[in-house]
Amino acid sequence: MSIASTPPPPYYAVIFTSIKKEHTPGYTSMAEKMLELAAEQPGFLGVESVRQDIGITISYWDSMYSIKLWKENAAHLTAQEHGKLQWYAHYTVRICLVQKEYSF
């Protein structure tokens, strides 16, 4: 995993912050599938993810419409349901407009 290479702003960031349950069978393989599938979606710009006690995944998109299509993707809906029922004790999704960026 590396820092996502994004185009010049503006674009959108979806920040998914989560706390997993102790026992999460199937989580890792589903997470890998979702990353691969997201990368194939129109408007996807990149992703960054870390997991310690709290997981943070930030995906970057070109528009709110692209985010909406990803949220409604059938395989993603299945993963979301598994997440609610099996894997997450808590999660929060935040959607932000990136207006400025700079790097070192």
C-alpha positions in Angstrom: 0.0 0.0 0.0 1.3 3.5 -0.8 0.0 7.1 -0.7 -2.6 7.5 -3.4 -1.6 9.6 -6.4 -4.6 11.9 -6.9 -5.3 14.5 -9.6 -5.3 18.2 -8.7 -8.3 19.2 -6.5 -11.2 19.3 -6.3 -12.2 15.7 -5.8 -13.8 13.8 -3.0 -12.6 11.6 -0.1 -14.7 8.9 1.6 -13.3 8.3 5.0 -14.3 4.9 6.5 -13.3 4.6 10.1 -14.0 1.3 11.9 -13.6 -0.8 14.9 -13.7 -4.6 14.2 -15.2 -7.2 16.4 -12.8 -9.8 17.9 -13.8 -12.7 15.6 -14.0 -11.7 11.9 -13.9 -14.8 9.6 -13.8 -13.9 5.9 -13.0 -10.2 6.6 -9.5 -10.1 5.0 -10.5 -11.8 1.8 -13.6 -9.6 1.4 -11.6 -6.4 2.1 -9.1 -7.4 -0.6 -12.0 -8.1 -3.1 -13.6 -4.7 -2.3 -10.3 -2.9 -2.9 -9.9 -4.6 -6.3 -13.6 -3.9 -7.2 -13.4 -0.3 -6.1 -10.4 0.3 -8.3 -12.4 -0.9 -11.4 -15.3 1.6 -10.7 -15.7 4.7 -12.8 -14.5 7.8 -11.0 -12.2 5.9 -8.6 -9.0 7.8 -8.0 -7.1 5.8 -5.3 -7.2 4.5 -1.8 -5.2 4.6 1.4 -5.8 2.2 4.4 -4.3 1.5 7.8 -5.5 -0.8 10.5 -4.4 -0.9 14.1 -7.1 -0.9 16.9 -9.0 1.5 14.7 -9.1 1.0 10.9 -9.1 4.0 8.6 -9.6 3.6 4.8 -9.8 6.7 2.6 -11.0 6.3 -0.9 -10.8 9.1 -3.4 -13.4 9.8 -6.1 -14.0 12.3 -8.9 -17.6 13.1 -8.0 -20.5 12.5 -5.6 -22.1 10.5 -8.4 -19.2 8.0 -8.5 -19.4 7.6 -4.7 -23.2 7.0 -5.0 -22.6 4.3 -7.7 -20.0 2.6 -5.5 -22.2 2.6 -2.5 -25.0 1.0 -4.6 -22.7 -1.7 -6.2 -24.3 -5.1 -5.6 -21.1 -6.8 -4.4 -20.3 -3.8 -2.2 -23.8 -3.9 -0.7 -23.2 -7.6 0.2 -19.9 -6.6 1.9 -21.7 -3.8 3.8 -24.3 -6.2 5.1 -21.6 -8.7 6.2 -19.8 -5.8 7.9 -22.9 -4.7 9.9 -23.7 -8.3 10.9 -20.3 -10.0 11.4 -17.2 -7.8 11.3 -17.7 -4.3 12.8 -18.5 -3.2 16.3 -18.8 0.3 15.0 -18.0 2.4 11.9 -18.4 5.9 10.6 -18.4 7.2 7.0 -17.5 10.8 6.2 -17.5 12.3 2.7 -15.4 15.3 2.2 -14.6 17.6 -0.7 -10.8 18.0 -1.1 -10.2 21.6 -2.1 -6.4 21.8 -1.6 -3.5 19.4 -1.3 0.2 19.6 -1.0 3.0 17.0 -0.6 6.5 16.5 0.5 
